Amino acid sequence: MPVDEKLEPILAEVLSRNAGEEEFHQAVREVLESLGRVVAKHPDYADDALIERICEPERQIIFRVPWVDDQGRVQINRGFRVQFNSALGPYKGGIRFHPSVNLGIIKFLGFEQIFKNALTGMPIGGGKGGSDFNPRGRSDGEIMRFCQSFMTELHRHLGEYTDVPAGDIGVGGREIGYMFGQYKRLTNRYEAGVLTGKGLVYGGSQARREATGYGAVYFVESMLARRGEGLEGRKAVVSGSGNVAIYTIEKLQQLGGVVIACSDSNGYVVDEAGIDLELLKDVKEVRRGRIADYAALRGASARYIEGGCVWDVPCEVAMPSATQNELTGKNARTLVANGVVVVGEGANMPSTPDAVRIFQSANVLFAPGKAANAGGVATSALEMQQNASRDSWSFEQTEARLAAIMRGIHDRCAETAEEYGAPGDYVLGANIAGFVRVAEAMRAFGVV
């Protein structure tokens, strides 16, 4: 879909001002492609540089992170926090530790987070952070020292009413614990609501670990239900084998799906008997191993393909849950030829624009990440709510709230797409519904 001519100068300015940040360009272009219909129906949204302001972060923080490895050598990494938009509440978004992290990656993630958070209906703004630090192969002591150094700088920009980070790729419960401990030490405050994804013993929420994966499946279930269909007996493929992938697999299995393949950065495994979830959890969460280890331990039913593409495996349900732009146009054509029915993005922007167009033109149900994977941040907001009230909810209570939020996001996207003349286009529905909520708040504040 081309960008409306009224919005082309805005896109050109974004591309010029943020040179070389390809992922950020891609994220902005996708949203602006949807907004032509909004501006046509409500021309006042083009006033006061409102769209331009949404595309420009409120604050971008880059800092040095020095730390000492186990050999006593000083290492240097770069830290980032992009506080993108606080119109709806404090900045909210994860921290990613991965060698690929740079400013453009963090800005794309933060921009997506604005609309994702708006779709939840919760009072949270959009932000994102991270570092080019690679936790793989590092000892617990090295990771602790890195996290403490990272938080020593970042803490001055955080607060439960200012900016509330969570985890992302490379940042799980261990890393959140180290960062929260350093924040507590530096501030002399037990400000539980300043970080989410915490351990249950110090203010975390039940179902937070499961929330992103579970939420993505609830969204896919709602899409199929709108067609009078379900997940029972459908073969599914999930990319990745980290937190999001594991709990996507778990909820798919609970709802009757048969997950036959998952992956990591080295290759993928096909298990025609269905992925053994407990074994996968043991390999990835306890041993911190690779997907090849799963295949070796599983035995005859599992095949490991090194360096292959998991999207070559025929399935009806595809859940890209690893990283950005992992599913290409070529992969999409393969999936369509093999009979895929629905694609739900568990990761952030895992499908390239070509892939999205191929799915939509083939009438494949497509759930964009900013809607489908919003369960994680929604449950983070529920964690903040529990922290603020000094309360703790049961797993069942929290999951029920998560399910209701995800079904509400689905309905909001579907109804918005119909309102703007594109029934079934969840990309357009998600972009417009998120944009309108943020834009209304920004207009109420004036030019700030």
C-alpha positions in Angstrom: 0.0 0.0 0.0 1.6 3.4 -1.0 1.8 6.2 1.5 -0.8 8.9 0.9 0.6 11.9 -0.9 -0.3 14.2 2.1 2.0 12.0 4.3 4.8 11.6 1.8 6.7 14.7 3.1 6.5 13.3 6.6 8.0 10.0 5.6 10.7 11.8 3.6 11.6 13.9 6.6 11.8 10.7 8.8 14.1 9.0 6.3 16.3 12.0 6.0 16.5 12.8 9.7 17.2 9.2 10.7 19.6 8.1 8.0 20.6 4.4 7.9 18.1 3.3 10.5 16.3 0.8 8.2 14.2 -1.0 10.7 12.9 2.3 12.0 12.1 3.5 8.5 10.2 0.2 7.9 8.1 0.6 11.1 7.2 4.3 10.3 6.4 3.5 6.7 4.0 0.7 7.7 2.1 3.0 10.1 2.0 5.9 7.6 0.6 3.6 4.9 -2.4 3.0 7.1 -3.0 6.7 8.1 -4.1 8.0 4.7 -7.6 6.8 5.4 -7.6 8.6 8.8 -6.4 11.9 7.4 -9.0 11.7 4.6 -11.8 11.1 7.1 -10.4 13.4 9.8 -8.2 16.1 8.2 -7.5 17.7 11.6 -5.1 14.9 12.4 -2.7 16.5 10.0 -2.7 19.7 12.0 0.0 21.0 14.4 2.6 18.5 13.1 0.8 15.8 15.1 2.0 12.9 13.0 5.5 14.4 12.8 5.7 14.6 16.6 4.6 10.9 17.0 7.5 9.9 14.7 10.1 11.8 16.7 11.1 10.4 20.1 10.6 12.6 23.1 14.1 11.6 24.4 17.0 9.5 23.2 19.6 8.4 25.7 22.9 6.7 24.7 25.5 5.8 27.3 28.7 3.9 27.9 28.6 0.7 30.0 32.0 -0.3 31.4 32.2 -3.7 33.2 34.9 -6.2 34.3 34.9 -9.8 33.0 36.0 -12.9 34.9 39.5 -12.5 33.6 39.7 -9.0 35.1 39.6 -7.3 31.7 37.5 -4.1 31.3 34.9 -4.4 28.6 32.9 -1.6 27.1 29.4 -1.8 25.7 26.8 0.8 24.6 23.5 1.3 26.3 20.3 2.9 24.9 16.9 4.0 26.1 14.5 5.7 23.7 11.6 7.3 25.5 9.4 7.7 22.6 5.9 8.9 23.7 4.3 9.4 27.1 0.9 10.8 26.0 -0.9 7.8 27.6 1.3 7.2 30.6 4.9 6.5 31.7 7.2 5.1 29.0 6.8 1.3 28.9 8.9 -1.2 26.9 11.5 -3.8 27.3 15.3 -3.9 27.5 17.1 -6.0 24.9 20.7 -7.4 25.3 21.9 -8.6 21.9 24.9 -7.8 19.7 22.6 -6.5 16.9 21.3 -3.7 19.1 21.8 -0.2 17.8 19.9 3.1 17.9 17.8 2.2 14.8 16.7 -1.1 16.3 15.7 0.5 19.6 13.8 3.3 17.8 11.9 0.8 15.7 11.0 -1.2 18.8 10.0 2.0 20.7 7.9 3.3 17.8 6.0 0.0 17.6 5.6 0.0 21.4 3.6 3.3 21.2 0.8 1.7 19.3 1.0 -1.7 20.9 0.6 -0.1 24.3 -2.2 2.1 23.2 -4.1 -1.0 21.9 -4.1 -2.6 25.3 -6.3 0.2 26.7 -3.9 0.5 29.6 -2.4 3.9 30.7 1.1 3.3 29.4 3.3 5.2 26.9 5.9 3.7 24.5 9.7 3.3 25.0 12.4 0.7 24.5 16.0 0.2 25.6 18.9 -2.2 25.5 22.6 -2.8 24.8 24.9 -4.5 22.3 26.1 -6.7 25.1 25.9 -10.5 24.3 24.9 -12.5 27.4 25.5 -15.8 25.6 28.4 -17.7 27.1 28.9 -15.2 30.0 29.0 -16.3 33.6 26.4 -15.2 36.1 29.0 -13.0 37.7 29.7 -11.2 34.4 26.0 -10.7 33.7 25.5 -9.3 37.2 28.4 -6.9 36.8 27.1 -5.8 33.4 23.5 -5.3 34.6 24.7 -3.3 37.6 26.8 -1.0 35.4 24.0 -0.6 32.9 21.5 0.3 35.7 24.0 2.7 37.3 23.5 5.0 34.4 19.9 4.2 33.4 18.4 4.5 36.9 18.4 8.3 36.7 16.0 8.2 33.8 13.5 5.7 35.4 10.6 5.8 37.8 7.2 4.2 38.2 5.6 7.4 36.9 8.4 8.1 34.4 9.7 5.1 32.6 9.1 1.4 33.5 11.3 -1.1 31.6 10.8 -4.9 31.3 12.7 -7.7 29.7 13.1 -8.5 26.0 15.6 -10.7 24.0 18.5 -11.6 26.3 16.9 -10.1 29.4 14.9 -12.5 31.6 14.2 -12.9 35.3 17.9 -13.2 36.2 18.8 -9.9 34.5 15.7 -8.1 35.8 16.7 -9.2 39.3 20.2 -7.8 39.0 19.0 -4.5 37.6 16.2 -4.1 40.2 18.7 -4.8 43.0 21.1 -2.1 41.7 18.2 0.3 41.2 17.1 -0.3 44.8 20.7 0.2 46.1 21.2 3.4 44.2 17.9 5.0 45.1 17.4 3.7 48.6 13.8 3.0 47.6 11.8 -0.2 47.2 10.0 1.1 44.2 8.6 -2.2 42.9 6.7 -0.6 40.0 9.9 0.6 38.3 10.6 -2.7 36.5 8.3 -5.5 35.4 9.0 -9.1 34.8 10.3 -9.4 38.4 10.5 -12.6 40.3 7.3 -13.6 42.2 9.1 -13.2 45.6 9.8 -9.5 45.1 6.8 -8.1 43.4 6.4 -9.9 40.1 3.1 -11.0 38.6 1.8 -14.5 38.0 1.5 -15.3 34.2 4.0 -12.5 33.2 6.5 -15.1 31.9 3.8 -16.8 29.8 1.9 -13.6 28.8 3.4 -12.7 25.4 3.2 -16.3 24.0 -0.3 -16.9 25.5 -1.6 -13.6 24.3 -0.4 -14.2 20.7 -2.3 -17.5 20.7 -5.5 -15.9 22.2 -5.3 -13.3 19.3 -5.0 -16.0 16.7 -7.8 -18.0 18.3 -10.0 -14.9 18.1 -9.2 -14.4 14.4 -10.1 -18.0 13.6 -13.3 -17.8 15.7 -14.4 -14.8 13.7 -14.4 -17.2 10.7 -16.2 -19.9 12.7 -13.0 -22.0 13.0 -10.6 -23.1 15.7 -7.1 -24.4 16.5 -8.1 -28.0 17.3 -5.9 -30.5 15.4 -4.1 -27.8 13.3 -0.4 -28.3 12.6 1.6 -25.3 13.8 5.2 -24.1 13.4 6.7 -21.6 15.9 10.0 -19.9 15.2 12.4 -19.4 18.0 12.7 -21.3 21.3 13.0 -18.6 23.8 10.4 -17.3 26.3 7.8 -16.2 23.7 8.1 -19.3 21.6 7.9 -21.7 24.5 4.7 -20.3 25.9 3.2 -19.9 22.4 3.8 -23.6 22.0 2.3 -24.3 25.5 -0.9 -22.4 24.8 -1.3 -23.8 21.2 -1.1 -27.3 22.7 -3.6 -26.4 25.4 -6.1 -25.3 22.8 -5.6 -28.4 20.7 -2.9 -27.4 18.2 -0.1 -29.7 17.2 3.2 -27.9 17.2 5.7 -29.8 15.1 8.7 -27.5 14.7 10.6 -24.7 16.4 14.1 -23.2 15.9 17.0 -21.2 17.1 19.7 -19.2 15.3 21.6 -22.3 14.4 18.8 -24.4 12.8 15.4 -26.0 13.5 13.9 -29.2 14.8 10.9 -31.1 13.4 9.1 -33.4 15.7 6.2 -35.0 14.0 4.9 -36.5 17.3 4.6 -32.9 18.6 7.1 -30.9 20.5 7.8 -32.3 24.0 7.3 -29.1 25.9 8.7 -30.2 29.2 11.9 -31.4 27.4 12.1 -28.1 25.5 11.8 -26.1 28.8 14.5 -28.2 30.4 16.9 -27.6 27.5 16.2 -23.9 27.1 15.3 -22.6 30.5 17.3 -24.9 32.8 20.3 -26.0 30.8 20.4 -22.9 28.6 21.2 -25.2 25.7 20.5 -25.2 21.9 17.7 -26.7 19.9 20.1 -29.3 18.6 20.3 -30.6 22.3 16.5 -31.1 22.2 16.7 -33.2 19.1 19.5 -35.3 20.6 17.6 -36.0 23.8 14.2 -36.5 22.1 15.2 -39.4 20.0 13.8 -40.9 16.9 10.7 -38.7 16.5 12.8 -35.5 16.1 15.0 -34.3 13.2 17.4 -31.5 13.6 18.2 -29.4 10.4 21.3 -27.2 10.9 21.2 -23.9 9.2 17.8 -24.5 7.6 14.6 -22.4 7.5 11.8 -23.5 9.8 9.3 -21.9 7.4 9.9 -24.8 5.0 7.9 -27.1 7.3 4.3 -27.3 6.1 1.7 -26.0 8.6 -1.6 -24.3 8.9 -0.6 -22.0 11.8 2.7 -20.1 11.6 3.9 -18.1 14.7 7.1 -16.1 14.0 8.4 -15.6 17.5 12.1 -14.9 17.2 13.2 -11.5 15.8 12.6 -8.8 13.3 12.4 -9.5 9.5 13.0 -13.3 10.0 10.1 -14.3 7.7 10.7 -13.1 4.1 8.6 -12.9 1.0 10.2 -16.2 -0.2 9.3 -17.8 3.1 5.7 -16.4 2.8 5.3 -17.9 -0.6 6.4 -21.3 0.7 4.0 -21.1 3.6 1.1 -20.2 1.3 1.9 -23.0 -1.1 2.0 -25.4 1.9 -1.5 -24.3 3.0 -1.0 -21.9 5.9 -4.2 -20.5 7.2 -3.2 -18.0 9.9 0.0 -16.2 10.8 0.4 -14.6 14.3 3.5 -12.5 15.0 4.8 -13.2 18.5 8.0 -11.2 17.8 8.3 -7.5 16.9 7.9 -7.0 13.1 9.2 -10.5 12.2 7.6 -10.5 8.8 9.0 -8.3 6.0 6.7 -6.0 4.1 6.8 -8.4 1.1 5.7 -11.3 3.3 2.8 -9.3 4.8 1.5 -8.4 1.3 1.8 -12.1 0.2 -0.2 -13.3 3.2 -2.9 -10.6 2.8 -3.3 -11.2 -1.0 -3.7 -14.9 -0.4 -6.4 -14.3 2.2 -4.3 -15.7 5.0 -5.3 -14.3 8.4 -2.4 -12.1 9.5 -1.9 -10.7 13.0 0.7 -8.0 13.2 3.0 -8.0 16.2 1.9 -4.7 17.6 -1.5 -6.3 18.2 -0.8 -10.0 18.6 2.2 -9.8 21.0 0.7 -7.1 23.2 0.0 -9.6 26.0 3.4 -9.2 27.5 3.2 -5.5 28.0 -0.4 -5.7 29.0 0.5 -8.1 31.8 3.4 -5.8 32.7 0.8 -3.1 33.3 -1.1 -5.5 35.4 2.1 -6.1 37.4 2.4 -2.4 37.9 -1.2 -2.3 39.1 -0.5 -5.0 41.6 2.6 -3.2 42.8 0.7 0.1 43.2 -2.0 -1.6 45.4 0.4 -3.8 47.3 -1.6 -6.8 46.0 -0.8 -10.1 44.4 -3.3 -11.9 42.1 -3.6 -15.6 41.3 -2.4 -17.1 38.0 -6.0 -17.8 37.0 -7.1 -14.2 37.8 -4.2 -12.7 35.9 -4.6 -15.0 32.9 -8.3 -14.3 32.7 -7.5 -10.5 32.5 -4.9 -11.3 29.8 -7.3 -13.3 27.8 -10.0 -10.5 28.0 -7.4 -7.8 27.0 -6.2 -9.8 24.0 -9.8 -10.5 22.8 -10.5 -6.8 23.3 -7.5 -5.9 21.2 -8.6 -8.3 18.5 -12.1 -6.8 18.4 -10.8 -3.2 18.4 -8.5 -4.0 15.4 -11.2 -5.8 13.5 -13.9 -3.2 14.1 -11.5 -0.3 13.2 -10.5 -2.1 9.9 -14.2 -2.4 9.0 -14.9 1.3 10.0 -12.2 2.4 7.6 -13.3 0.3 4.7 -10.7 -2.6 5.0 -12.5 -5.5 6.7 -10.1 -8.3 7.7 -7.0 -6.1 7.5 -5.6 -6.4 11.0 -2.5 -4.4 10.1 -4.5 -1.3 9.1 -6.9 -1.8 12.1 -4.1 -2.0 14.6 -2.3 1.0 13.2 -5.3 3.2 13.1 -6.8 2.2 16.4 -3.5 2.7 18.2 -2.8 6.0 16.4 -6.2 7.5 17.2 -5.9 6.8 20.9 -2.4 8.4 21.1 -3.3 11.3 18.9 -6.4 12.3 20.9 -4.3 12.5 24.1 -1.6 14.5 22.3 -4.1 17.0 21.0 -5.5 17.4 24.5 -2.1 18.4 25.8 -1.4 21.1 23.2 2.0 21.4 21.5 4.4 19.8 24.0 
